[in-house]
Amino acid sequence: MAAAAVPPTVADAVETFEYTKNMHPLGFSERIPEGTGLGDVNSDVAFQGNYAFHGTFNGFRIIDISSPANPVEVTEVRDTCLGGQGDVNVFENVLVRSWDGNFDPGGLCQGVPGVTGLTVFDISDLSNPVAVASVDLPCGSHTASGLPDPANNRFLIYGSPSGGGCQGIDIVEIPLDNPQDATYLRFVPATRPCHDTAIILGDEMMAACAGGNGTTVFSMDPADGGSLEEPVILHSSPSGGVGIGHSTAFTWDGEIVVVGHEPGGGTQPRCRERDDEVNYTMHFLNARTGEKVGEWVLERIQADNENCTIHNYNIVPTDKAYVVVSGNYQSGISAVDFSDPANPYEFAYADPAPLEHPTNPGATFTGGSWSAFWYNGFIYDADIRRGLFTWKLSDPRVAGAKKLDRLNKQTQEFSFEMGAAFGTGPRG
């Protein structure tokens, strides 16, 4: 009998990476997709307590990260009917997974009806997630953002359509005591398409979605006429030349909304010297007015066979500086200080070498960092072709950052003001 393959160490897994001295690779949970296409690759990630919930294009997996240096897979839910990119959101014993489209029309998937929308899982037993409901949405769910509402014992989902000409967000309510009773509430139109939607609660009560050539910002504040179930538009503004707005995130004081761009749909090289800089630019807008206050241009030019755009990111919960950690496909991880939005700069990165296509040398082999998120003292890098990495960033800007109970991508469950030392930290 052949010996079982030995999983690579994190040192093995980052052997082709170039990274700054303040970035330290700590842990690695490998997941190699089947085949060379996109039908089984790794996608986005959510966190709750000591667990990461890593989406895949045919399911999701649950990873114990109680030891960041040794992440251990607990289980994987895998089914070809669970298609699409598989955004996941989590709150208490409920996990929600997005469907781009219905891959089993009229049939069952994981025991519930196959839909173009959302599947709701009970994760009371982390080793055995159970599908308990599905919610059909008019235009599907390409992405989704989770909004915990413990005051009303429910989990709200703001879903972004996957097509069909729908411009706006779908709102779904999931009772925590009876997740099988998940209910579609309404569609909230926007003047531009919505891709990923950022949410900030606390004193700010806003949501923002990028799409098309700009960004729509909503208020859930009753003072503006909004609510969690029915946000109202504050403004819809162009974002400085973007054509395919992708992701948004707020600073923790609600002052700035950060906007990313995804030309080429994430599968094409768009960070080359000959490309227009707007293809690899992060934009900073005044959250309340939409006025552009600055931008950061990716500083590491990528090769002709590296898919690359500014993809998924979050803001480190610290009052010392505005710091965004982002995953940019094959340009890897960036950590950018934008405390002065007009003069941002990258102070840490981890950039892998170009992936070699297994059957077509020289061609782009779609991969790299789908998302890079700061969570409770570490950067977690969700890699399309490799799995989940843990990195430690050693820098005074992020030392002592606030701890979170959970992190659903782009959802900030509270807000806070910046401290007295804001903007006076280390430079360059």
WOGIGI-V926601 format. One record per pair of residues at least 4 apart in sequence whose C-alpha atoms are under 6 Angstrom apart, sorted by the first residue. I is the first residue (numbers start at 1). J is the second residue. If there is no record, write none. Layout:
i->[I & I]
j->[J & J]
//
This chain:
i->[8 & 10 & 10 & 16 & 16 & 17 & 17 & 17 & 18 & 18 & 19 & 19 & 20 & 20 & 22 & 22 & 23 & 23 & 24 & 24 & 25 & 26 & 26 & 26 & 27 & 27 & 27 & 27 & 28 & 28 & 29 & 29 & 29 & 30 & 30 & 31 & 31 & 32 & 32 & 33 & 33 & 34 & 39 & 40 & 40 & 41 & 41 & 41 & 42 & 42 & 43 & 43 & 43 & 44 & 44 & 44 & 45 & 45 & 45 & 46 & 46 & 46 & 46 & 47 & 47 & 47 & 47 & 47 & 48 & 49 & 49 & 50 & 50 & 51 & 51 & 51 & 52 & 52 & 53 & 53 & 54 & 54 & 55 & 55 & 55 & 55 & 56 & 56 & 57 & 57 & 57 & 57 & 58 & 58 & 58 & 58 & 58 & 59 & 59 & 59 & 60 & 60 & 61 & 61 & 61 & 62 & 62 & 62 & 63 & 63 & 63 & 64 & 64 & 65 & 74 & 75 & 81 & 81 & 81 & 84 & 84 & 86 & 86 & 87 & 87 & 87 & 88 & 88 & 89 & 89 & 89 & 89 & 90 & 90 & 93 & 93 & 93 & 94 & 94 & 94 & 95 & 95 & 96 & 96 & 97 & 97 & 98 & 98 & 98 & 99 & 99 & 99 & 99 & 100 & 100 & 100 & 100 & 101 & 102 & 102 & 104 & 107 & 107 & 108 & 108 & 108 & 109 & 109 & 110 & 112 & 115 & 116 & 116 & 117 & 117 & 117 & 117 & 117 & 118 & 118 & 119 & 119 & 120 & 120 & 120 & 120 & 121 & 121 & 121 & 122 & 122 & 123 & 132 & 133 & 139 & 139 & 139 & 139 & 140 & 140 & 141 & 141 & 141 & 141 & 142 & 142 & 142 & 143 & 143 & 144 & 144 & 144 & 145 & 145 & 146 & 147 & 147 & 147 & 148 & 149 & 149 & 153 & 154 & 154 & 154 & 155 & 156 & 156 & 157 & 157 & 158 & 158 & 158 & 159 & 159 & 160 & 160 & 160 & 167 & 167 & 167 & 167 & 168 & 168 & 168 & 168 & 169 & 169 & 170 & 170 & 171 & 171 & 172 & 172 & 172 & 173 & 173 & 174 & 174 & 175 & 193 & 193 & 194 & 194 & 194 & 195 & 195 & 195 & 196 & 196 & 197 & 197 & 198 & 198 & 198 & 198 & 198 & 198 & 199 & 199 & 199 & 199 & 200 & 200 & 200 & 201 & 201 & 201 & 202 & 202 & 204 & 205 & 205 & 205 & 206 & 206 & 206 & 207 & 207 & 208 & 208 & 209 & 209 & 210 & 210 & 210 & 210 & 210 & 211 & 211 & 211 & 212 & 212 & 212 & 213 & 213 & 213 & 213 & 214 & 214 & 214 & 215 & 215 & 216 & 216 & 217 & 217 & 217 & 218 & 218 & 218 & 218 & 219 & 219 & 219 & 220 & 220 & 220 & 220 & 221 & 221 & 222 & 222 & 226 & 226 & 226 & 227 & 237 & 244 & 244 & 244 & 245 & 246 & 246 & 246 & 247 & 247 & 248 & 248 & 249 & 249 & 249 & 250 & 250 & 250 & 251 & 252 & 252 & 253 & 253 & 253 & 255 & 256 & 256 & 256 & 257 & 257 & 257 & 258 & 258 & 259 & 259 & 260 & 260 & 261 & 262 & 262 & 264 & 267 & 267 & 268 & 269 & 269 & 269 & 269 & 270 & 270 & 271 & 271 & 271 & 271 & 272 & 272 & 280 & 280 & 280 & 281 & 281 & 282 & 282 & 283 & 284 & 284 & 284 & 284 & 285 & 285 & 285 & 285 & 286 & 286 & 294 & 294 & 296 & 305 & 305 & 306 & 306 & 306 & 307 & 308 & 308 & 308 & 309 & 310 & 311 & 311 & 312 & 312 & 312 & 313 & 313 & 313 & 313 & 314 & 314 & 314 & 315 & 315 & 316 & 316 & 317 & 317 & 318 & 319 & 319 & 320 & 320 & 321 & 321 & 321 & 322 & 322 & 322 & 323 & 323 & 324 & 324 & 325 & 325 & 326 & 326 & 326 & 327 & 327 & 327 & 327 & 327 & 327 & 328 & 328 & 329 & 329 & 329 & 330 & 331 & 332 & 332 & 332 & 333 & 333 & 334 & 335 & 335 & 335 & 336 & 336 & 336 & 337 & 337 & 338 & 339 & 347 & 357 & 357 & 367 & 367 & 368 & 368 & 369 & 369 & 370 & 370 & 371 & 371 & 372 & 372 & 373 & 373 & 374 & 374 & 376 & 378 & 378 & 379 & 379 & 380 & 380 & 381 & 381 & 382 & 383 & 383]
j->[12 & 27 & 28 & 352 & 353 & 351 & 352 & 353 & 350 & 351 & 349 & 350 & 348 & 349 & 393 & 394 & 392 & 393 & 391 & 392 & 391 & 69 & 390 & 391 & 69 & 70 & 389 & 390 & 388 & 389 & 71 & 387 & 388 & 386 & 387 & 386 & 387 & 385 & 386 & 40 & 41 & 40 & 57 & 57 & 58 & 56 & 57 & 384 & 56 & 384 & 55 & 56 & 370 & 54 & 55 & 87 & 53 & 54 & 55 & 52 & 53 & 407 & 408 & 51 & 52 & 53 & 406 & 407 & 406 & 405 & 406 & 65 & 66 & 63 & 64 & 65 & 62 & 63 & 61 & 62 & 60 & 61 & 60 & 86 & 87 & 88 & 60 & 86 & 83 & 84 & 85 & 86 & 78 & 79 & 80 & 82 & 83 & 77 & 78 & 82 & 76 & 77 & 75 & 76 & 77 & 73 & 74 & 75 & 72 & 73 & 74 & 71 & 72 & 71 & 127 & 127 & 103 & 104 & 109 & 99 & 100 & 97 & 98 & 97 & 98 & 143 & 96 & 97 & 95 & 96 & 146 & 408 & 94 & 95 & 122 & 123 & 124 & 121 & 122 & 123 & 120 & 121 & 119 & 120 & 118 & 119 & 117 & 118 & 141 & 116 & 117 & 118 & 141 & 140 & 141 & 142 & 162 & 116 & 115 & 116 & 114 & 113 & 114 & 112 & 113 & 114 & 113 & 114 & 131 & 133 & 136 & 136 & 140 & 135 & 136 & 137 & 140 & 141 & 134 & 135 & 133 & 134 & 131 & 132 & 133 & 134 & 130 & 131 & 132 & 129 & 130 & 129 & 180 & 180 & 161 & 162 & 163 & 164 & 161 & 162 & 159 & 160 & 161 & 162 & 160 & 161 & 162 & 160 & 196 & 158 & 159 & 160 & 157 & 158 & 157 & 155 & 156 & 157 & 155 & 154 & 155 & 176 & 174 & 175 & 176 & 174 & 172 & 173 & 171 & 172 & 169 & 170 & 171 & 169 & 170 & 169 & 194 & 195 & 189 & 190 & 192 & 193 & 188 & 189 & 190 & 194 & 187 & 188 & 186 & 187 & 185 & 186 & 183 & 184 & 185 & 182 & 183 & 179 & 182 & 179 & 211 & 212 & 209 & 210 & 211 & 210 & 211 & 246 & 209 & 247 & 208 & 209 & 207 & 208 & 248 & 249 & 410 & 411 & 206 & 207 & 411 & 412 & 205 & 206 & 412 & 205 & 413 & 414 & 414 & 415 & 254 & 219 & 220 & 221 & 218 & 219 & 220 & 217 & 218 & 216 & 217 & 215 & 216 & 214 & 215 & 245 & 246 & 247 & 244 & 245 & 246 & 243 & 244 & 245 & 238 & 242 & 243 & 245 & 237 & 238 & 239 & 236 & 237 & 235 & 236 & 233 & 234 & 235 & 231 & 232 & 233 & 234 & 226 & 231 & 232 & 226 & 227 & 228 & 231 & 226 & 227 & 226 & 227 & 230 & 231 & 232 & 231 & 290 & 261 & 262 & 263 & 261 & 260 & 261 & 262 & 259 & 260 & 258 & 259 & 257 & 258 & 410 & 254 & 256 & 257 & 256 & 415 & 416 & 415 & 416 & 417 & 287 & 285 & 286 & 287 & 284 & 285 & 287 & 283 & 284 & 282 & 283 & 282 & 310 & 310 & 266 & 309 & 268 & 307 & 366 & 307 & 304 & 306 & 307 & 308 & 279 & 308 & 280 & 301 & 302 & 308 & 301 & 302 & 298 & 309 & 310 & 296 & 297 & 295 & 296 & 295 & 292 & 293 & 294 & 295 & 290 & 291 & 292 & 293 & 290 & 291 & 341 & 342 & 344 & 363 & 364 & 330 & 354 & 364 & 330 & 328 & 329 & 330 & 328 & 328 & 327 & 328 & 326 & 327 & 371 & 325 & 326 & 372 & 373 & 324 & 325 & 373 & 323 & 324 & 323 & 374 & 401 & 402 & 401 & 418 & 419 & 421 & 422 & 339 & 422 & 423 & 337 & 338 & 339 & 336 & 337 & 335 & 336 & 334 & 335 & 333 & 334 & 372 & 332 & 333 & 369 & 370 & 371 & 372 & 332 & 369 & 368 & 369 & 370 & 368 & 351 & 350 & 351 & 369 & 349 & 350 & 349 & 346 & 347 & 348 & 345 & 346 & 347 & 344 & 345 & 344 & 423 & 428 & 361 & 365 & 384 & 385 & 383 & 384 & 382 & 383 & 382 & 383 & 381 & 382 & 380 & 381 & 379 & 380 & 378 & 379 & 403 & 391 & 392 & 390 & 391 & 389 & 390 & 388 & 389 & 388 & 387 & 388]
//
